[in-house]
């Protein structure tokens, strides 16, 4: 599931025309954190995941699977 989340996040970010740095600023995290999410190194906390879902207007299921 981690790999699918990484792919989904990268696709969502690109579809909005955002750089990793821009998304990081929106989510109040470092750009390296967004990079780690997109490379499957780690996943966001539940609170940040909820914020990502809200920002991209996605459900937890759609962003994770």
N, C-alpha and C positions, 0 to 999 in steps of 0.2 A: 504494500500500500504506500510505503514511503516514496518509491520511485514514481508512482502515478501522481502523488501530490506534487512532487518536484516538477514534473512535466506540466501538470495543470497550472501551477502557479506561474511558471515561465510563459506559457501560452496566454494566460489571462493578462499578465503584465504587458507582454508585447502587443496584445490586441488593443490595449488602452494607450499604446504609444509611450509607455513609461520606461525609463531606465531603472536599473537596480537601485541607483542612488535616489531617484525620485520616490520609488516605492518605499525605500528605507525611511526617507524623511516623513512620508505620510504615516507609516507604521511606528514611527519613533524608535527605530532600531538602526544599527550600523549597516552600511552597504554590504559589509562582509557577512552579516547575518542573512540577508536576502540571498546572497550568493550561496551560502551554506545550505539554505532551504532548497534552492533550485538544483543544487548538486547532490541532494539526498544525504548530506552529511548530518543534518539534524532537522527537527521539525519545530514549528512555533509552539508556544504554550497555548493552552485552550483559549485564554483571553485574546491573544493575538490572532489565533485562527478565527475566532468569532469576528474580530475586527476586519480581517481579510475577507471573510464571507460577506460582511456588510458592505465593504467598499466595492467589491466586485459584483454584488447582488447575486451571490451564489449560495446554495445550501451547503451544509457540512458534507453531505453525501456527494454532491457534485464536485466539490473541490478536492475531496480525499480519494475518490474512486474514478 
